[in-house]
Amino acid sequence: MSSFPLQIVTPGGQAFDGPAEKLFCRTIVGDVAILARHCDYLTAVGMGEARVTLEDGSVRRAACIGGMLSVSGGKVRLMANTFEWAEDIDVARAEAAEADSKRQLEQTDLTPRDRELATARLRRAQVRQSVAARR
């Protein structure tokens, strides 16, 4: 399999910069897999698991939440709002965030916006836990 240059960046800095054979991630319209020689492409990133297959065939998993994915001239750039490698996820923190979000969602006096935000926090915590469980 051929490789391509992959760069993954977040507001906090660079998460990855090197060759990859495959990038799999969730977009706002579904999952996408990027391989070498992919056509130029631009899309918004959704919320889910990302997988990077390295040249040696090993696969690294990460929680990837929001941002943009671009393929241009054979170069792939994932600009994520949040990108956490599985081994870096603080499971206890994710579990606490899930419990807190569930408690908040049980309240009957939430505004629609507060309910939407709590639901998003719950989903982010669940994505992190799911990715961490597959380390």
Number of C-alpha atoms within 10 A of each C-alpha: 9 11 17 21 14 21 17 17 19 17 10 10 8 12 15 14 12 12 18 25 21 21 21 16 24 21 20 13 10 10 14 14 13 18 19 17 14 15 12 12 13 14 15 16 25 19 22 22 23 23 19 22 18 17 16 8 12 10 14 15 20 26 27 29 24 19 20 17 19 17 18 13 11 18 16 25 19 26 23 24 16 17 27 21 19 22 15 12 18 13 18 10 13 20 16 12 19 22 14 14 20 15 11 17 18 10 10 8 10 13 10 9 9 13 18 13 14 21 17 14 18 21 17 21 21 18 20 28 21 17 23 22 12 10 11
